[in-house]
Amino acid sequence: MGHAAFQLKAMVEDDFMTGEASEIVLSKQDLREVTAFAAACAEGALEILEADQPDDSRPRDAVDAAWEFARGGERGKSLRDTASAALKAAKSADTAAAREAAWAAMSAAGAAYLHPLAKATQVKHILGAAAYAARAAELVAGDDRALGAEHLERAVQHATSVVVDVLKRFPAAPSGGGRVGELMRVLDAGLRALSLSE
């Protein structure tokens, strides 16, 4: 199972593990704000995927489901199903850039499943869509790292104070994860550096 499949498994299972991780209080509004942030970040990458797979609506469906939840819908089967379908779309993508864009869409739908556990891995629910979208932008431009940095700067500018506050309740983004993990840690540091009044 690849890293994106593991991420999806973590995102969509209602597996609230107990033990060493302490619980973080998250309201439904917190989850909606985080999901809206993830959906906005993933939405920009959809054109990359659709250029590669114009007839594959699964990633767009995942982003649409994320927006629906963010705007007041229920967190349920639609989000899970569209996240799973976006993962399948990633597997059938012809290019690495399109694959990363599909993972961004999967992450947007999965953001609603941020678990209230004080674990660094939960940060992927908040920042995964932005990191995958930034990587997709880099790859479609011949691995231009400057484009990834630009995407992250825009994500920082669009993050609401609620998103920053939720992020700061969790430990810093985990190590590993290749270039996407690196992008996630850069974004994590950038958001944590913001004051909540910004």
C-alpha positions in Angstrom: 0.0 0.0 0.0 1.5 3.4 -1.0 1.7 6.5 1.2 -1.4 8.0 -0.3 -3.4 4.8 0.4 -2.2 4.8 4.0 -3.2 8.5 4.3 -6.6 7.8 2.9 -7.0 4.9 5.3 -6.2 7.1 8.2 -8.4 9.9 6.9 -11.6 8.0 6.4 -11.7 5.5 9.1 -13.5 6.5 12.3 -10.7 4.9 14.2 -10.3 7.1 17.2 -7.3 5.4 18.8 -6.8 5.8 22.5 -3.6 5.6 24.5 -0.6 7.9 24.4 -2.2 10.7 22.3 -4.1 13.3 24.2 -7.4 14.5 22.8 -7.9 17.9 21.2 -11.2 19.7 21.2 -12.5 20.2 17.7 -15.9 21.7 16.8 -17.8 20.9 13.7 -17.1 24.5 12.6 -13.3 23.9 13.1 -13.6 20.9 10.8 -15.6 22.9 8.2 -13.0 25.6 8.1 -10.1 23.1 7.8 -12.0 21.3 5.0 -12.8 24.6 3.2 -9.0 25.5 3.3 -8.1 22.0 1.9 -10.8 22.2 -0.8 -9.6 25.6 -1.9 -6.0 24.4 -2.1 -7.0 21.2 -4.0 -9.3 23.0 -6.4 -6.4 24.8 -8.1 -4.8 21.5 -9.0 -7.9 20.0 -10.7 -7.0 21.6 -14.1 -3.7 19.6 -14.0 -5.5 16.4 -13.5 -8.2 17.2 -16.0 -5.7 18.0 -18.7 -4.4 14.5 -18.2 -7.7 12.7 -17.6 -10.5 15.0 -19.0 -13.2 12.4 -18.6 -12.4 11.5 -15.0 -14.7 13.5 -12.7 -13.7 11.6 -9.5 -11.2 14.2 -8.1 -13.6 17.1 -8.8 -16.3 15.1 -7.1 -14.1 14.8 -4.0 -13.4 18.5 -3.9 -17.1 19.2 -4.5 -18.0 16.9 -1.6 -15.4 18.7 0.6 -17.0 22.1 -0.2 -20.5 20.7 0.5 -19.4 19.6 4.0 -17.5 22.9 4.5 -20.7 24.9 3.7 -22.9 23.0 6.1 -23.4 19.5 4.8 -23.0 16.4 6.8 -19.8 14.4 7.2 -20.7 11.0 5.9 -20.6 8.4 3.2 -20.3 10.9 0.3 -17.0 12.2 1.6 -15.6 8.8 2.2 -16.7 7.5 -1.2 -15.4 10.5 -3.1 -12.0 10.4 -1.3 -11.7 6.7 -2.2 -12.6 7.4 -5.8 -10.1 10.2 -6.0 -7.4 7.7 -4.8 -8.4 5.3 -7.6 -8.2 8.3 -10.0 -4.6 8.9 -8.8 -3.7 5.3 -9.6 -5.0 5.6 -13.2 -3.4 9.0 -13.9 -0.9 9.1 -16.7 1.5 11.6 -15.2 3.0 12.2 -11.8 1.6 15.7 -11.8 -1.9 14.4 -12.4 -1.4 11.8 -9.7 -0.4 14.4 -7.1 -3.4 16.6 -8.1 -5.7 13.6 -7.5 -4.1 13.0 -4.1 -4.8 16.7 -3.4 -8.5 16.1 -4.1 -8.5 13.0 -2.0 -6.9 15.0 0.8 -9.6 17.7 0.5 -12.4 15.2 1.1 -10.4 13.5 3.9 -9.8 16.8 5.7 -13.2 16.5 7.3 -11.9 13.4 9.1 -9.3 15.3 11.1 -9.2 13.3 14.3 -8.9 15.1 17.7 -5.7 13.3 18.6 -2.5 15.2 19.5 -0.4 13.4 16.9 1.8 15.0 14.2 0.3 12.7 11.6 -3.0 14.4 11.9 -1.5 17.6 10.4 -1.7 15.8 7.1 -5.5 16.2 7.2 -5.0 20.0 7.5 -2.1 20.5 5.1 -2.1 17.5 2.8 -4.2 19.0 0.0 -2.0 22.1 -0.2 1.2 20.1 -0.2 0.0 17.7 -2.9 -1.3 20.6 -5.0 2.0 22.4 -4.7 3.8 19.3 -5.8 1.5 18.9 -8.8 2.3 22.4 -9.8 6.0 21.8 -9.5 5.9 18.6 -11.6 3.7 20.0 -14.4 6.4 22.7 -14.8 9.3 20.3 -15.0 9.9 20.0 -11.2 10.2 23.8 -10.8 10.5 24.1 -7.0 9.8 27.9 -7.2 6.2 27.1 -8.2 5.7 24.9 -5.2 6.9 27.8 -2.9 4.5 30.2 -4.7 1.6 27.8 -4.0 2.5 27.5 -0.4 2.7 31.3 0.0 -0.8 31.6 -1.5 -2.0 28.9 0.9 -0.6 30.9 3.9 -2.4 34.0 2.7 -5.7 32.2 2.3 -5.6 30.3 5.7 -8.2 31.7 8.1 -7.4 32.4 11.7 -9.5 29.3 12.6 -7.3 27.1 10.4 -4.2 28.5 12.0 -5.6 28.1 15.5 -6.6 24.4 14.7 -3.2 23.7 13.3 -1.4 25.1 16.4 -3.4 22.7 18.6 -1.4 19.8 17.0 2.3 18.9 17.0 4.4 20.1 14.1 4.1 18.2 10.8 5.9 14.8 10.8 9.2 14.0 9.2 9.5 12.0 6.0 7.1 11.9 3.1 9.5 12.9 0.4 9.0 16.2 -1.4 5.3 16.3 -0.4 6.4 15.9 3.3 8.9 18.7 2.8 6.3 21.0 1.3 3.9 20.2 4.2 6.6 21.1 6.8 7.4 24.4 5.0 3.7 25.2 5.0 3.3 24.1 8.6 6.1 26.4 9.7 4.7 29.3 7.7 1.3 29.0 9.2 2.6 28.6 12.8 4.6 31.8 12.4 1.4 33.8 11.8 -0.3 35.5 14.6 -4.0 34.7 15.0 -4.9 38.3 14.3 -3.4 38.2 10.8 
